[in-house]
């Protein structure tokens, strides 16, 4: 098992293709120093899966990673955010049987140095929580946003 061995497509039990042989994870970063709190979205580059849509920094888990370490690695690779810049508050799982996407919900104060850090990102943007649904979202995020939004609000209480 290699260091980066999670890349690849999987057909989930629901019959849909997903990226990540061992599942996938992303970071939903909530900025707490603003009123109202803001969340970080990433505009996926046109050539990527779901390109041209807004999503969370994230990607495939490798065999040796847990969701938090994978989400932190992906957030650094795609948006320049280091794990020291956020505090994990919870995990929301979108479970498809043999494949799962774990959204790591974390809080930060300040912009966490977020920027489009590699060629998978065309832009990053801080967005008000109620405005997220108005963006053209990656299909996976769009499908889970209703439930995920509630979990994010719970971390703000």
ABEGO torsion letter per residue (X at the ends): XBABAABEBBBBAAGBBBBEAAEBBBBBBBBAABOBBBBBBBBBBAABBGBGBBBBBBEBBBAABBAAAAAAAAAAAAAGBBAAABBBAEBBBBBAGABBBBBBBBBBBEAGGBBBABAABABBBBBBAAAAAABBBBAAAAAAAAAAAAAAAAAAX
